[in-house]
């Protein structure tokens, strides 16, 4: 009978290796919720060549050691970096706020607000010498968070420079516009005066300013609808009025402000509807397996070298021996095992520039074993750096790439993203100005990896529709091309791919993937913060590609709170394999990032807060075998320590604008994340943590076993550890006929079909037979698997791989076919 099963197993190998379905593909297809099928582009995908950037777009290149960088770093005063003045002493101004900073217009989409919250703001109403108007009033609402709202607002009327009257004060503003009557007759100028709120400024939104000129019966209403987002009224002469600069007491901003990510002047995102979601088909966190926290330590904080700005734009990546973190405008390097910081310097010093180096991003390239860092000058392009080895404290190649070429001439990049695959490095930006479109850039990696590195071909695809952020993936594995993803409105994802060679790459529109509708997350309350924390908009925060799946995450609204939505997209079919949302009835979750290890385990990092909890660094996760669409109940990696209150020019309490979670290149299994939290002393800070799925689950039984001559069904299980490094995994079987021959075998594909007196459960794909053995007189047996000596190369068990085990045994006493089998055991191994 051993010969018979050997022949059967040999036939199984021969008959299934060519046509077997990769493990997990069918399950992923079956788990797609109804209505989430992808939507392909109307026309067949066309590979579109790009345009090569000219050589004069590249700045001077330099190779220098980190020691040289630190030698030229200026000495820091006691206490760290001096915090730069966000408004640099300049007075405030009247503006039409950006789309993301627009809260409650009375009519239409636009209104005016007092940038920087100055407590005295003037408007000249006379269009000619001696002309006066009769002021009726205006609609007014709070701007920004409630802590930023003006108190005791009133209007002072002037004629020929002399005060002629005052309106009654409005003690409190409201979130929705209210009519404020200010009946001042015969005035040629007015001043809006107010007291500052807890945030240090006096912000409000003014709409439908209403007055009548003395010689006219016609009432004039200034509704600002003929203007665009971000329009500066002060000095513009709009509507024939004099929009003055601010004065009086105003916010003494102690921290520099990196502008909020820009957006086009008007209109919805391409493909967007007014549906805010909330009734989608996604499922919510709770039933999946949580990771455990491994190494963890404090990352960069406000006041570190160069880090005198808000928000931090939290980013960082794990490498073999170090964690590298970048924020506005600091680069820090830590020993991963101890958390000891070995580099703390400004990004301006790192790139040797006297200007800006903000919106930074960093990734570790598993293919070349190099770190990659970019930062934006907010003028024409990005600084670019790549380490020459896997040691970020060693030498780096650095240069500058001017992106404002061709149809982007005169535009400047904002919110650049960063991804990498085996062939290239990729970044995409919103190019502010011109047609307000987005551009994607692919950098040929090969010339950067030579003994004398240089910047080779850089290819651009311009005039792409604005979709918040185009996220190129951090790609694990080879041969896939580089996938990119963005939101196409609020019910689809746009999937693109760049294919090589990177000396002449092409861009293909792959699919529009239907997803449950979403709406942008609301601002998040936090303990002690009088203004809620900004959650940005619904743009995707990062992307990862592995084994045919693209993973991404962003912030959305759920009920009245901010929640984290995540996706797994099957790129072959252009459909969602999983869609889930991390949400509960108390906390707000925002600024997420996601990463996936070789086993298919995923981890999410994000900020959490509520009115009774300081902003904290939280995490969640799932094992590959957990129920589809589910993450674990989220939990804190680092609790917040205090209130956070830093408002920008529009009264918004800035937070974010992103975070990053990355995969450990040592074993392709560990996951690391860097997340922002509120530190005591009104400081933003970051916490770095390792997220592990421990080696404790010895496997899951599946498939059916039948009763044998022992009187019951035979069982199979594992013991010891599923750690490859430990190399002590045992297979156990019991309830067997005593003193009978048998064999353990394993395969890469589960299944179930009749065989002998039972069922074959692991013989549907590649099959690996282990040496024969005999059951004991008590009807049990066991075998130690030696991971260091596989029967043949394809049978090698590695960290992250899943295998299916079974025991075949003779059973002549059963008087049937003469042999039977246990059920199956599915086991995923870890480092």
C-alpha angles and dihedrals in degrees: 000000000000087000090051095052090044090056091046092051092046090052089048091055092047095046102044110037094081100045108027120125114239111259112267097018096103093043091052091051093049092050095059107117115236113273096025097102115136123254115221123213112270092244126052111270112270123202105234120202118221134218121262118234113240120248091249088065089072120084125216113300125221138181113210139157124244087242089062090049092053093046092061094043111116117246110263119228119239108286097033134263117005106245109241122229109260095207092029091222095298120138121252124257144207111262141164101241123238119263092259091048094049111109116166122354116185096216129014120341105301140068137154127261136183107251112222092014099262111187095223120050123170135203124191107217102180115093095192137027110288095006116137137185137208107237117213101177142256144246114265137185138168116278120216120348122348091256089062096051121117119252127215095006117191139158128239118203124212136190120189089347096306124111112244103172151342134224124230112273122255104222099198136019124216134217091248122057118267128190112255114198114212105168101188115156129204097012127148097187137023136195123207107213129186145154121257120254127225091284090064099252139075108234126177140155118236121200138170096015102200129202143138125227115234096244096040133076090200116102114223120216119188105205100163092224092128090063132077133234115287093018112160108225097183108096093006101102089222113183089001092290131124109241104198135204121259128262140166124066112340143163114303095213109205098185131059115247123222103208118258112262107283126241134188117283095255151349134054122295111278107280093010124140131193091254108119096194123229095137099066129132097246121119129226139243122271119086104059128097114270123224121237125234115251123171112001135168144154118287131196119326138189108287097033118126106305092352098117095120142088136260102025098218088219115222138150144144139212123238135178096283107000143047113222118201130186128190136158100323110339138088118203131178124200135190101246096217098050105020089233110156110228098172127039114162140128122271088232088060092043091055092033095234132138092209136064125316102177142140087048125191133188135187136172112230108220091193098059097020091234136130118235125200131181132179133180127238091202088227114070114335152337136288112234130201134174125182117236092223139011088275110090091192089065131065127332137193110221136181143145127251118203107214097181095094134123113356089358093062109137093017126109130215123248133184096006115198129207136215138155142199135174093286109029153018118234136199133171129193142181103245103218115219132020110054092350095238136141131252133204125208130196120197119202104235099197098081090050092059098055126104088260102037121208138167108263131181117349113189126197134201108192139186094041115160117269108258104160097258134358105215117204110204129247093235123214116198130012143272099041104100119232115296123205129190137194137163113268099200116311101300104047142048120218114223121200134171134204115209128194167269088095090211086069108009128176133214121221128192099225107181149322105239118208114228135171110282116265138190130209115274118254122239111280124238117225132188111274095005112119089195118049119243118263114248095190116222134300098282117135112261103205143341136217129189125204136152096349096315130107115206125197141159141197143164119270139168119261115182099320098327139081114258137177118248119194133185141199110198123194100221095197094062099025091233136120114261091185137006120182140163128211104215142138139174097262115032133065113222122196148146094048133180130184137204134181128208132214092272092055093252112145133206130196126199124190146139121274129193144146137178090278099040132065116237106279140182109252135177142193136178150168140221119239092249096051121113112289119266093017133121125183123264102281121245141183122275091178125007119225115254106201150350121299123209122164116138125192127217093290096048094259117145098226122220133160125344090194145323136213138227118190142184122250108247091204093076106354087237110081118082127210130192137186116206137176123243136171110261123201114271095047093286132141112226138170133232123207119206142174115226117204136183099211124229097250107108107088094191145289126265117231138159127048129285123195131217114275132192091284086074097250141053119282117249133213129197143152131244137184112033137322089217113122090208093053091050093196105116114142129193114218130192131178142164086065131143106267123254096005129136121248145146138229113224135174138198143186097240130056122220144140128228133146117274126166109321092335143023135291107231105173105032101090097097137004108000126201117194119205123207118288119262138176127242118242125252086260093057102252138106142177142192135199114226112220106208091192095063111043117183088244134350097267089054093062111131110215137177110283095021123122122215134181120224135197139165121227117199141174116251111176092159090067089068093218128096088330097243139062142177141227122241119270132275120207115200132177113200128218135199 
